[in-house]
Amino acid sequence: MTRCVLVVDDNDINRALAKDALELYGYRVLTASNGSEALELAARECPSVMVLDIQMPYMSGLEVLRRLRLASETHVRSIRVIAATALATQADRTRCFDAGADDYIARPFRFRDLAERVSRWSKEPACTA
């Protein structure tokens, strides 16, 4: 079974580049352009890992993280989340982990580094989509 990754980013170019790069590493990649869409896809598709932009309008990545970790569905709560952001201070990193992130990657990043982090956190999905 191909491991599934959900890339969430409001920037079309960032989202497309991450999708293309992760597909080259053999992942099935879903994308969302906002927090609401991300939460819906997470519940329906059961990705192993979510790469989540923290700086999004309307619903920030931190709010998405909080909602994931409070979800009633076990498979949603257990999704591994890599926070991706240009906010690169120790305080920003701490805020991401406090909100429920499993990992953190500062932008700009190399796609090889992203793929290595996704590989580290990926597992079989809690359910099949």
N, CA, C and O atoms as a GROMACS GRO file, in nm:
protein
  516
    1MET      N    1   0.084  -0.117   0.000
    1MET     CA    2   0.000   0.000   0.000
    1MET      C    3   0.089   0.124   0.000
    1MET      O    4   0.183   0.134   0.080
    2THR      N    5   0.061   0.217  -0.087
    2THR     CA    6   0.137   0.341  -0.096
    2THR      C    7   0.101   0.431   0.022
    2THR      O    8  -0.017   0.452   0.052
    3ARG      N    9   0.202   0.483   0.085
    3ARG     CA   10   0.178   0.574   0.197
    3ARG      C   11   0.125   0.706   0.143
    3ARG      O   12   0.169   0.755   0.039
    4CYS      N   13   0.032   0.764   0.216
    4CYS     CA   14  -0.036   0.886   0.174
    4CYS      C   15   0.009   1.004   0.259
    4CYS      O   16   0.017   0.995   0.381
    5VAL      N   17   0.037   1.115   0.190
    5VAL     CA   18   0.077   1.238   0.255
    5VAL      C   19  -0.020   1.348   0.213
    5VAL      O   20  -0.057   1.358   0.096
    6LEU      N   21  -0.062   1.428   0.309
    6LEU     CA   22  -0.146   1.543   0.281
    6LEU      C   23  -0.062   1.669   0.295
    6LEU      O   24  -0.009   1.698   0.402
    7VAL      N   25  -0.049   1.745   0.185
    7VAL     CA   26   0.024   1.871   0.185
    7VAL      C   27  -0.077   1.984   0.192
    7VAL      O   28  -0.166   1.994   0.108
    8VAL      N   29  -0.064   2.068   0.294
    8VAL     CA   30  -0.158   2.178   0.316
    8VAL      C   31  -0.080   2.309   0.307
    8VAL      O   32   0.008   2.336   0.389
    9ASP      N   33  -0.114   2.390   0.208
    9ASP     CA   34  -0.046   2.518   0.189
    9ASP      C   35  -0.137   2.608   0.108
    9ASP      O   36  -0.196   2.564   0.009
   10ASP      N   37  -0.149   2.734   0.148
   10ASP     CA   38  -0.234   2.827   0.073
   10ASP      C   39  -0.165   2.879  -0.053
   10ASP      O   40  -0.230   2.940  -0.137
   11ASN      N   41  -0.034   2.857  -0.066
   11ASN     CA   42   0.040   2.902  -0.183
   11ASN      C   43   0.041   2.791  -0.288
   11ASN      O   44   0.094   2.682  -0.265
   12ASP      N   45  -0.018   2.820  -0.404
   12ASP     CA   46  -0.031   2.720  -0.511
   12ASP      C   47   0.104   2.662  -0.553
   12ASP      O   48   0.115   2.541  -0.574
   13ILE      N   49   0.204   2.746  -0.565
   13ILE     CA   50   0.336   2.701  -0.611
   13ILE      C   51   0.401   2.611  -0.507
   13ILE      O   52   0.451   2.504  -0.541
   14ASN      N   53   0.400   2.652  -0.382
   14ASN     CA   54   0.458   2.569  -0.275
   14ASN      C   55   0.390   2.433  -0.268
   14ASN      O   56   0.455   2.330  -0.253
   15ARG      N   57   0.258   2.434  -0.280
   15ARG     CA   58   0.180   2.310  -0.273
   15ARG      C   59   0.216   2.218  -0.389
   15ARG      O   60   0.236   2.098  -0.369
   16ALA      N   61   0.223   2.272  -0.511
   16ALA     CA   62   0.254   2.192  -0.629
   16ALA      C   63   0.396   2.136  -0.623
   16ALA      O   64   0.419   2.020  -0.658
   17LEU      N   65   0.491   2.218  -0.581
   17LEU     CA   66   0.630   2.172  -0.572
   17LEU      C   67   0.645   2.060  -0.470
   17LEU      O   68   0.712   1.960  -0.497
   18ALA      N   69   0.584   2.075  -0.354
   18ALA     CA   70   0.592   1.971  -0.252
   18ALA      C   71   0.525   1.843  -0.301
   18ALA      O   72   0.577   1.734  -0.278
   19LYS      N   73   0.411   1.856  -0.367
   19LYS     CA   74   0.340   1.740  -0.421
   19LYS      C   75   0.428   1.666  -0.521
   19LYS      O   76   0.445   1.545  -0.512
   20ASP      N   77   0.482   1.739  -0.616
   20ASP     CA   78   0.567   1.677  -0.719
   20ASP      C   79   0.688   1.609  -0.657
   20ASP      O   80   0.722   1.497  -0.695
   21ALA      N   81   0.753   1.675  -0.564
   21ALA     CA   82   0.873   1.619  -0.501
   21ALA      C   83   0.840   1.491  -0.424
   21ALA      O   84   0.911   1.391  -0.438
   22LEU      N   85   0.735   1.493  -0.345
   22LEU     CA   86   0.700   1.375  -0.266
   22LEU      C   87   0.653   1.260  -0.354
   22LEU      O   88   0.677   1.143  -0.321
   23GLU      N   89   0.587   1.291  -0.464
   23GLU     CA   90   0.547   1.185  -0.558
   23GLU      C   91   0.670   1.116  -0.617
   23GLU      O   92   0.668   0.996  -0.642
   24LEU      N   93   0.776   1.193  -0.640
   24LEU     CA   94   0.901   1.133  -0.690
   24LEU      C   95   0.959   1.033  -0.590
   24LEU      O   96   1.029   0.940  -0.630
   25TYR      N   97   0.930   1.051  -0.463
   25TYR     CA   98   0.976   0.959  -0.360
   25TYR      C   99   0.876   0.844  -0.338
   25TYR      O  100   0.895   0.763  -0.247
   26GLY      N  101   0.772   0.838  -0.419
   26GLY     CA  102   0.680   0.726  -0.414
   26GLY      C  103   0.558   0.741  -0.328
   26GLY      O  104   0.486   0.644  -0.305
   27TYR      N  105   0.532   0.860  -0.278
   27TYR     CA  106   0.414   0.882  -0.195
   27TYR      C  107   0.292   0.915  -0.280
   27TYR      O  108   0.304   0.974  -0.387
   28ARG      N  109   0.176   0.877  -0.230
   28ARG     CA  110   0.051   0.927  -0.285
   28ARG      C  111   0.026   1.058  -0.212
   28ARG      O  112   0.022   1.060  -0.089
   29VAL      N  113   0.009   1.167  -0.287
   29VAL     CA  114   0.001   1.298  -0.225
   29VAL      C  115  -0.134   1.363  -0.252
   29VAL      O  116  -0.177   1.376  -0.367
   30LEU      N  117  -0.199   1.403  -0.146
   30LEU     CA  118  -0.321   1.481  -0.153
   30LEU      C  119  -0.284   1.624  -0.117
   30LEU      O  120  -0.186   1.647  -0.046
   31THR      N  121  -0.360   1.719  -0.166
   31THR     CA  122  -0.331   1.858  -0.133
   31THR      C  123  -0.458   1.931  -0.088
   31THR      O  124  -0.569   1.899  -0.127
   32ALA      N  125  -0.434   2.030  -0.002
   32ALA     CA  126  -0.541   2.117   0.044
   32ALA      C  127  -0.486   2.258   0.048
   32ALA      O  128  -0.369   2.280   0.079
   33SER      N  129  -0.572   2.354   0.016
   33SER     CA  130  -0.528   2.494   0.011
   33SER      C  131  -0.569   2.574   0.133
   33SER      O  132  -0.536   2.692   0.144
   34ASN      N  133  -0.642   2.510   0.226
   34ASN     CA  134  -0.682   2.583   0.346
   34ASN      C  135  -0.710   2.482   0.460
   34ASN      O  136  -0.716   2.361   0.438
   35GLY      N  137  -0.728   2.536   0.579
   35GLY     CA  138  -0.746   2.452   0.696
   35GLY      C  139  -0.871   2.368   0.695
   35GLY      O  140  -0.868   2.251   0.735
   36SER      N  141  -0.981   2.424   0.651
   36SER     CA  142  -1.107   2.348   0.647
   36SER      C  143  -1.097   2.229   0.554
   36SER      O  144  -1.138   2.118   0.587
   37GLU      N  145  -1.040   2.253   0.436
   37GLU     CA  146  -1.021   2.145   0.339
   37GLU      C  147  -0.927   2.039   0.395
   37GLU      O  148  -0.948   1.919   0.374
   38ALA      N  149  -0.824   2.082   0.466
   38ALA     CA  150  -0.728   1.989   0.526
   38ALA      C  151  -0.796   1.897   0.627
   38ALA      O  152  -0.774   1.776   0.627
   39LEU      N  153  -0.879   1.953   0.712
   39LEU     CA  154  -0.947   1.873   0.813
   39LEU      C  155  -1.044   1.773   0.749
   39LEU      O  156  -1.055   1.659   0.794
   40GLU      N  157  -1.112   1.817   0.645
   40GLU     CA  158  -1.204   1.727   0.573
   40GLU      C  159  -1.128   1.611   0.508
   40GLU      O  160  -1.168   1.496   0.521
   41LEU      N  161  -1.020   1.643   0.438
   41LEU     CA  162  -0.940   1.538   0.373
   41LEU      C  163  -0.877   1.444   0.475
   41LEU      O  164  -0.871   1.323   0.453
   42ALA      N  165  -0.831   1.499   0.586
   42ALA     CA  166  -0.769   1.416   0.690
   42ALA      C  167  -0.867   1.312   0.742
   42ALA      O  168  -0.830   1.196   0.761
   43ALA      N  169  -0.990   1.353   0.764
   43ALA     CA  170  -1.092   1.260   0.815
   43ALA      C  171  -1.130   1.156   0.710
   43ALA      O  172  -1.153   1.040   0.744
   44ARG      N  173  -1.138   1.196   0.585
   44ARG     CA  174  -1.186   1.108   0.479
   44ARG      C  175  -1.077   1.017   0.422
   44ARG      O  176  -1.104   0.901   0.392
   45GLU      N  177  -0.954   1.067   0.408
   45GLU     CA  178  -0.850   0.994   0.336
   45GLU      C  179  -0.746   0.924   0.423
   45GLU      O  180  -0.670   0.842   0.372
   46CYS      N  181  -0.741   0.955   0.550
   46CYS     CA  182  -0.651   0.887   0.644
   46CYS      C  183  -0.503   0.893   0.604
   46CYS      O  184  -0.439   0.788   0.595
   47PRO      N  185  -0.448   1.011   0.579
   47PRO     CA  186  -0.306   1.015   0.543
   47PRO      C  187  -0.218   0.976   0.662
   47PRO      O  188  -0.258   0.991   0.778
   48SER      N  189  -0.100   0.925   0.633
   48SER     CA  190  -0.006   0.892   0.739
   48SER      C  191   0.057   1.018   0.797
   48SER      O  192   0.078   1.029   0.918
   49VAL      N  193   0.086   1.113   0.706
   49VAL     CA  194   0.157   1.235   0.745
   49VAL      C  195   0.090   1.355   0.680
   49VAL      O  196   0.040   1.347   0.568
   50MET      N  197   0.090   1.466   0.753
   50MET     CA  198   0.044   1.592   0.698
   50MET      C  199   0.160   1.690   0.704
   50MET      O  200   0.222   1.709   0.809
   51VAL      N  201   0.190   1.754   0.591
   51VAL     CA  202   0.286   1.863   0.587
   51VAL      C  203   0.202   1.989   0.588
   51VAL      O  204   0.129   2.016   0.492
   52LEU      N  205   0.211   2.066   0.696
   52LEU     CA  206   0.115   2.173   0.722
   52LEU      C  207   0.182   2.310   0.729
   52LEU      O  208   0.267   2.335   0.814
   53ASP      N  209   0.141   2.397   0.637
   53ASP     CA  210   0.184   2.536   0.641
   53ASP      C  211   0.122   2.601   0.764
   53ASP      O  212   0.002   2.589   0.787
   54ILE      N  213   0.203   2.668   0.841
   54ILE     CA  214   0.153   2.730   0.964
   54ILE      C  215   0.091   2.866   0.938
   54ILE      O  216  -0.003   2.905   1.007
   55GLN      N  217   0.141   2.939   0.839
   55GLN     CA  218   0.092   3.074   0.812
   55GLN      C  219  -0.010   3.073   0.699
   55GLN      O  220   0.024   3.100   0.584
   56MET      N  221  -0.134   3.041   0.731
   56MET     CA  222  -0.242   3.042   0.633
   56MET      C  223  -0.349   3.139   0.679
   56MET      O  224  -0.370   3.156   0.799
   57PRO      N  225  -0.418   3.202   0.585
   57PRO     CA  226  -0.528   3.291   0.623
   57PRO      C  227  -0.650   3.211   0.668
   57PRO      O  228  -0.660   3.091   0.640
   58TYR      N  229  -0.741   3.276   0.735
   58TYR     CA  230  -0.870   3.222   0.780
   58TYR      C  231  -0.856   3.120   0.893
   58TYR      O  232  -0.911   3.140   1.001
   59MET      N  233  -0.783   3.012   0.869
   59MET     CA  234  -0.756   2.914   0.974
   59MET      C  235  -0.607   2.883   0.968
   59MET      O  236  -0.559   2.820   0.873
   60SER      N  237  -0.535   2.927   1.067
   60SER     CA  238  -0.390   2.905   1.068
   60SER      C  239  -0.357   2.757   1.084
   60SER      O  240  -0.441   2.677   1.126
   61GLY      N  241  -0.235   2.723   1.052
   61GLY     CA  242  -0.190   2.587   1.072
   61GLY      C  243  -0.194   2.548   1.219
   61GLY      O  244  -0.219   2.432   1.251
   62LEU      N  245  -0.170   2.644   1.307
   62LEU     CA  246  -0.178   2.613   1.450
   62LEU      C  247  -0.320   2.574   1.491
   62LEU      O  248  -0.338   2.484   1.573
   63GLU      N  249  -0.420   2.641   1.433
   63GLU     CA  250  -0.559   2.605   1.462
   63GLU      C  251  -0.592   2.468   1.402
   63GLU      O  252  -0.664   2.390   1.464
   64VAL      N  253  -0.542   2.439   1.284
   64VAL     CA  254  -0.562   2.306   1.224
   64VAL      C  255  -0.504   2.200   1.316
   64VAL      O  256  -0.568   2.098   1.342
   65LEU      N  257  -0.384   2.223   1.366
   65LEU     CA  258  -0.321   2.128   1.459
   65LEU      C  259  -0.406   2.106   1.582
   65LEU      O  260  -0.429   1.992   1.623
   66ARG      N  261  -0.454   2.213   1.641
   66ARG     CA  262  -0.537   2.201   1.762
   66ARG      C  263  -0.662   2.118   1.733
   66ARG      O  264  -0.700   2.032   1.812
   67ARG      N  265  -0.726   2.145   1.621
   67ARG     CA  266  -0.848   2.071   1.586
   67ARG      C  267  -0.819   1.924   1.556
   67ARG      O  268  -0.898   1.837   1.592
   68LEU      N  269  -0.706   1.897   1.491
   68LEU     CA  270  -0.668   1.757   1.466
   68LEU      C  271  -0.653   1.682   1.596
   68LEU      O  272  -0.704   1.571   1.612
   69ARG      N  273  -0.582   1.742   1.689
   69ARG     CA  274  -0.552   1.674   1.815
   69ARG      C  275  -0.674   1.659   1.905
   69ARG      O  276  -0.673   1.578   1.998
   70LEU      N  277  -0.780   1.735   1.878
   70LEU     CA  278  -0.904   1.723   1.956
   70LEU      C  279  -1.013   1.646   1.882
   70LEU      O  280  -1.124   1.632   1.933
   71ALA      N  281  -0.982   1.596   1.763
   71ALA     CA  282  -1.083   1.527   1.681
   71ALA      C  283  -1.136   1.404   1.754
   71ALA      O  284  -1.064   1.339   1.830
   72SER      N  285  -1.262   1.373   1.729
   72SER     CA  286  -1.322   1.255   1.792
   72SER      C  287  -1.273   1.125   1.729
   72SER      O  288  -1.274   1.020   1.793
   73GLU      N  289  -1.230   1.132   1.601
   73GLU     CA  290  -1.184   1.011   1.532
   73GLU      C  291  -1.037   0.984   1.565
   73GLU      O  292  -0.952   1.071   1.548
   74THR      N  293  -1.009   0.863   1.612
   74THR     CA  294  -0.873   0.824   1.649
   74THR      C  295  -0.777   0.839   1.532
   74THR      O  296  -0.664   0.886   1.551
   75HIS      N  297  -0.818   0.799   1.413
   75HIS     CA  298  -0.727   0.805   1.298
   75HIS      C  299  -0.690   0.949   1.262
   75HIS      O  300  -0.582   0.973   1.208
   76VAL      N  301  -0.776   1.044   1.291
   76VAL     CA  302  -0.745   1.185   1.265
   76VAL      C  303  -0.648   1.237   1.371
   76VAL      O  304  -0.551   1.307   1.339
   77ARG      N  305  -0.673   1.204   1.495
   77ARG     CA  306  -0.584   1.249   1.604
   77ARG      C  307  -0.443   1.194   1.588
   77ARG      O  308  -0.347   1.257   1.632
   78SER      N  309  -0.430   1.077   1.525
   78SER     CA  310  -0.299   1.011   1.517
   78SER      C  311  -0.217   1.048   1.394
   78SER      O  312  -0.105   0.999   1.378
   79ILE      N  313  -0.269   1.133   1.306
   79ILE     CA  314  -0.192   1.175   1.189
   79ILE      C  315  -0.067   1.248   1.235
   79ILE      O  316  -0.075   1.338   1.320
   80ARG      N  317   0.046   1.210   1.181
   80ARG     CA  318   0.173   1.276   1.212
   80ARG      C  319   0.179   1.407   1.134
   80ARG      O  320   0.152   1.409   1.014
   81VAL      N  321   0.213   1.515   1.202
   81VAL     CA  322   0.213   1.647   1.138
   81VAL      C  323   0.353   1.708   1.141
   81VAL      O  324   0.417   1.718   1.246
   82ILE      N  325   0.397   1.749   1.022
   82ILE     CA  326   0.521   1.823   1.009
   82ILE      C  327   0.482   1.968   0.981
   82ILE      O  328   0.426   1.998   0.876
   83ALA      N  329   0.511   2.056   1.075
   83ALA     CA  330   0.482   2.198   1.058
   83ALA      C  331   0.588   2.258   0.965
   83ALA      O  332   0.708   2.242   0.988
   84ALA      N  333   0.542   2.326   0.861
   84ALA     CA  334   0.632   2.388   0.764
   84ALA      C  335   0.608   2.538   0.767
   84ALA      O  336   0.497   2.584   0.743
   85THR      N  337   0.713   2.614   0.797
   85THR     CA  338   0.694   2.758   0.810
   85THR      C  339   0.823   2.835   0.792
   85THR      O  340   0.932   2.784   0.817
   86ALA      N  341   0.808   2.959   0.750
   86ALA     CA  342   0.922   3.050   0.743
   86ALA      C  343   0.949   3.112   0.880
   86ALA      O  344   1.051   3.179   0.899
   87LEU      N  345   0.859   3.092   0.972
   87LEU     CA  346   0.879   3.140   1.109
   87LEU      C  347   0.981   3.046   1.174
   87LEU      O  348   0.948   2.932   1.208
   88ALA      N  349   1.102   3.094   1.192
   88ALA     CA  350   1.210   3.003   1.228
   88ALA      C  351   1.276   3.031   1.362
   88ALA      O  352   1.389   2.988   1.386
   89THR      N  353   1.208   3.103   1.449
   89THR     CA  354   1.266   3.126   1.582
   89THR      C  355   1.234   3.009   1.673
   89THR      O  356   1.146   2.928   1.643
   90GLN      N  357   1.305   3.000   1.783
   90GLN     CA  358   1.278   2.895   1.881
   90GLN      C  359   1.136   2.908   1.936
   90GLN      O  360   1.070   2.807   1.962
   91ALA      N  361   1.089   3.031   1.955
   91ALA     CA  362   0.953   3.052   2.005
   91ALA      C  363   0.849   3.000   1.905
   91ALA      O  364   0.749   2.941   1.945
   92ASP      N  365   0.873   3.021   1.775
   92ASP     CA  366   0.782   2.970   1.672
   92ASP      C  367   0.780   2.818   1.673
   92ASP      O  368   0.674   2.756   1.665
   93ARG      N  369   0.898   2.760   1.683
   93ARG     CA  370   0.910   2.615   1.688
   93ARG      C  371   0.833   2.560   1.808
   93ARG      O  372   0.759   2.462   1.797
   94THR      N  373   0.850   2.623   1.922
   94THR     CA  374   0.782   2.581   2.044
   94THR      C  375   0.630   2.590   2.028
   94THR      O  376   0.558   2.500   2.071
   95ARG      N  377   0.581   2.698   1.967
   95ARG     CA  378   0.436   2.713   1.944
   95ARG      C  379   0.382   2.599   1.859
   95ARG      O  380   0.272   2.548   1.884
   96CYS      N  381   0.459   2.558   1.758
   96CYS     CA  382   0.415   2.447   1.672
   96CYS      C  383   0.405   2.317   1.753
   96CYS      O  384   0.306   2.245   1.743
   97PHE      N  385   0.507   2.288   1.832
   97PHE     CA  386   0.504   2.166   1.912
   97PHE      C  387   0.395   2.172   2.020
   97PHE      O  388   0.329   2.072   2.047
   98ASP      N  389   0.377   2.287   2.080
   98ASP     CA  390   0.271   2.302   2.181
   98ASP      C  391   0.132   2.280   2.121
   98ASP      O  392   0.042   2.233   2.190
   99ALA      N  393   0.115   2.315   1.994
   99ALA     CA  394  -0.014   2.297   1.928
   99ALA      C  395  -0.036   2.152   1.883
   99ALA      O  396  -0.148   2.115   1.848
  100GLY      N  397   0.070   2.071   1.885
  100GLY     CA  398   0.053   1.930   1.851
  100GLY      C  399   0.136   1.879   1.735
  100GLY      O  400   0.116   1.766   1.692
  101ALA      N  401   0.228   1.959   1.683
  101ALA     CA  402   0.312   1.913   1.572
  101ALA      C  403   0.406   1.802   1.619
  101ALA      O  404   0.451   1.802   1.734
  102ASP      N  405   0.434   1.708   1.530
  102ASP     CA  406   0.530   1.601   1.560
  102ASP      C  407   0.670   1.641   1.517
  102ASP      O  408   0.769   1.592   1.573
  103ASP      N  409   0.678   1.729   1.419
  103ASP     CA  410   0.806   1.772   1.366
  103ASP      C  411   0.790   1.912   1.310
  103ASP      O  412   0.679   1.964   1.302
  104TYR      N  413   0.902   1.972   1.273
  104TYR     CA  414   0.904   2.111   1.230
  104TYR      C  415   1.012   2.125   1.124
  104TYR      O  416   1.122   2.075   1.141
  105ILE      N  417   0.980   2.194   1.015
  105ILE     CA  418   1.080   2.221   0.913
  105ILE      C  419   1.067   2.367   0.872
  105ILE      O  420   0.958   2.414   0.839
  106ALA      N  421   1.179   2.438   0.876
  106ALA     CA  422   1.180   2.581   0.844
  106ALA      C  423   1.199   2.599   0.693
  106ALA      O  424   1.274   2.526   0.629
  107ARG      N  425   1.129   2.697   0.639
  107ARG     CA  426   1.143   2.733   0.498
  107ARG      C  427   1.250   2.838   0.483
  107ARG      O  428   1.268   2.920   0.573
  108PRO      N  429   1.320   2.838   0.373
  108PRO     CA  430   1.311   2.742   0.264
  108PRO      C  431   1.379   2.610   0.304
  108PRO      O  432   1.477   2.610   0.378
  109PHE      N  433   1.326   2.501   0.254
  109PHE     CA  434   1.386   2.370   0.282
  109PHE      C  435   1.412   2.297   0.152
  109PHE      O  436   1.354   2.328   0.048
  110ARG      N  437   1.502   2.200   0.160
  110ARG     CA  438   1.528   2.114   0.044
  110ARG      C  439   1.425   2.002   0.045
  110ARG      O  440   1.391   1.949   0.150
  111PHE      N  441   1.377   1.968  -0.072
  111PHE     CA  442   1.273   1.865  -0.080
  111PHE      C  443   1.324   1.730  -0.032
  111PHE      O  444   1.246   1.649   0.018
  112ARG      N  445   1.452   1.705  -0.047
  112ARG     CA  446   1.509   1.581   0.005
  112ARG      C  447   1.493   1.577   0.158
  112ARG      O  448   1.462   1.473   0.215
  113ASP      N  449   1.515   1.693   0.224
  113ASP     CA  450   1.497   1.699   0.369
  113ASP      C  451   1.352   1.676   0.408
  113ASP      O  452   1.323   1.608   0.507
  114LEU      N  453   1.260   1.732   0.331
  114LEU     CA  454   1.118   1.710   0.357
  114LEU      C  455   1.084   1.562   0.342
  114LEU      O  456   1.015   1.505   0.426
  115ALA      N  457   1.131   1.501   0.234
  115ALA     CA  458   1.103   1.359   0.210
  115ALA      C  459   1.160   1.271   0.320
  115ALA      O  460   1.098   1.171   0.359
  116GLU      N  461   1.277   1.306   0.372
  116GLU     CA  462   1.336   1.230   0.482
  116GLU      C  463   1.250   1.240   0.608
  116GLU      O  464   1.232   1.142   0.680
  117ARG      N  465   1.198   1.359   0.634
  117ARG     CA  466   1.111   1.376   0.752
  117ARG      C  467   0.980   1.300   0.734
  117ARG      O  468   0.932   1.236   0.828
  118VAL      N  469   0.922   1.308   0.615
  118VAL     CA  470   0.799   1.234   0.589
  118VAL      C  471   0.823   1.085   0.607
  118VAL      O  472   0.741   1.015   0.667
  119SER      N  473   0.935   1.035   0.556
  119SER     CA  474   0.968   0.894   0.571
  119SER      C  475   0.981   0.854   0.718
  119SER      O  476   0.937   0.747   0.758
  120ARG      N  477   1.041   0.940   0.796
  120ARG     CA  478   1.060   0.914   0.938
  120ARG      C  479   0.926   0.898   1.010
  120ARG      O  480   0.913   0.815   1.100
  121TRP      N  481   0.828   0.977   0.971
  121TRP     CA  482   0.700   0.978   1.041
  121TRP      C  483   0.592   0.891   0.978
  121TRP      O  484   0.491   0.864   1.041
  122SER      N  485   0.612   0.848   0.855
  122SER     CA  486   0.503   0.777   0.787
  122SER      C  487   0.488   0.636   0.842
  122SER      O  488   0.582   0.573   0.888
  123LYS      N  489   0.365   0.592   0.835
  123LYS     CA  490   0.326   0.459   0.879
  123LYS      C  491   0.205   0.420   0.796
  123LYS      O  492   0.155   0.499   0.716
  124GLU      N  493   0.161   0.302   0.813
  124GLU     CA  494   0.039   0.262   0.743
  124GLU      C  495  -0.078   0.343   0.797
  124GLU      O  496  -0.082   0.373   0.916
  125PRO      N  497  -0.174   0.379   0.712
  125PRO     CA  498  -0.288   0.458   0.759
  125PRO      C  499  -0.373   0.379   0.857
  125PRO      O  500  -0.376   0.256   0.857
  126ALA      N  501  -0.442   0.453   0.941
  126ALA     CA  502  -0.530   0.393   1.040
  126ALA      C  503  -0.654   0.331   0.976
  126ALA      O  504  -0.718   0.244   1.035
  127CYS      N  505  -0.688   0.376   0.856
  127CYS     CA  506  -0.801   0.320   0.783
  127CYS      C  507  -0.767   0.324   0.635
  127CYS      O  508  -0.670   0.390   0.596
  128THR      N  509  -0.843   0.258   0.554
  128THR     CA  510  -0.817   0.259   0.411
  128THR      C  511  -0.917   0.352   0.343
  128THR      O  512  -1.036   0.352   0.374
  129ALA      N  513  -0.864   0.430   0.249
  129ALA     CA  514  -0.949   0.527   0.179
  129ALA      C  515  -0.997   0.470   0.048
  129ALA      O  516  -1.070   0.537  -0.026
   0.00000   0.00000   0.00000
